[in-house]
Amino acid sequence: MRLRGVNWYGAESPDFVVGGLHRQPLERIVALITALGANCVRLPFSNQLVAENPTVPDAAVAANPALRGQSALAVFDQTVAALTAAGLAVILDNHTSFADWCCDRGDGNDLWHVSAYPEAVWIAHWTLLAQRYRADPLVIAADLRNEPRGPARWTSRQPAYSWRDAAERAGAAILAENPDLLIVVEGIDHASDVRGAADAPVRLPAPGRLVYSVHDYVWYHARPRSAQSMRRRWERRWGDLGNTPLFVGEFGLDIGEWTEGSDRATALWLRVLLDYLDERDASWTYWPLNGTMSSATPGRGRVFGAREPFGLLTPEWDGPANEGLTRWLFS
């Protein structure tokens, strides 16, 4: 089945809970996701959430009084359960090490490991979650790490920077706990490049479990932008993956820049990208669902409750913010 869905962020942030629960009941937001026409949700989390499992802030769940005073993992469990009960597939996404907005320079989340959460802890968190949701068949995938970048290389003689090798170790550990999960391995350079897989593919102990993933935004492309130049970049960086499925885990734009047929650069990019993905029958999740921003650590410019310019939902989380865009995406 081809997946077409949304990213629902917030649990990876200092709020430790998906966005929108201050505005609407959890079940209402889940119903809106299905009404959009989505069939899956990519659900980010941080290692800090798993390690510390703090109580979620009251303000972040103001419209869900039953969730007040609950731990972050308990609320994450209920979010996953509500999504899968509605028939939505869930892709778990290790988005950050620390609870923070991603992906600024110097945020400390370039690699899949940091001193506070070394690789062994990262893998242990993944095996814990694989076991935790093993009984739910609609928790379908583990997106191992969001946007490896900075010193990360597809392969390297320095083990700390060799992403392919780390992905194999994590994938094997996850599949030992839940052999039915898909293992999603993003490209390097902000998930824009999986060229290394041609000569050094990820090898997993279970066949058919591997999915390569990329992200794409208009600013990934040099100016001037044309349909031809964008397609050439995609073909060069992730167009030849053999028989391994492709998942575009993130793409999005300021929704105010979209009207069908617009000649704005961002609208052109989105039309060309979706045409390209349709041709490849590739699965995707739009970034993001959120109508408002989650918190971020001081200095990151993210204000809890402010309008999310890329978000598909209104700031009240009560319906599509741009019905034309939503209809076009999911038609």
Secondary structure, DSSP 8 states (H G I E B T S, - for coil): ---EEEE---TTSTT-S-TTTTTS-HHHHHHHHHHHT--EEEEEEEHHHHHH--B--GGGGTT-GGGTT-BHHHHHHHHHHHHHHTT-EEEEEEEESSSS-S--TTSS-SSS--SSS-HHHHHHHHHHHHHHTTT-TTEEEEE--S---TT-BSS-SSGGGBHHHHHHHHHHHHHHH-TTSEEEEE-HHHHTB-GGGGTS----SSTT-EEEEEE--GGGS-SS--HHHHHHHHHHHHS--TTS-EEEEE----GGG--TT--SHHHHHHHHHHHHHHHHT-EEEES---SB----STTS---TTSB-TT-SB-TTSSSBSSHHHHHHHH-
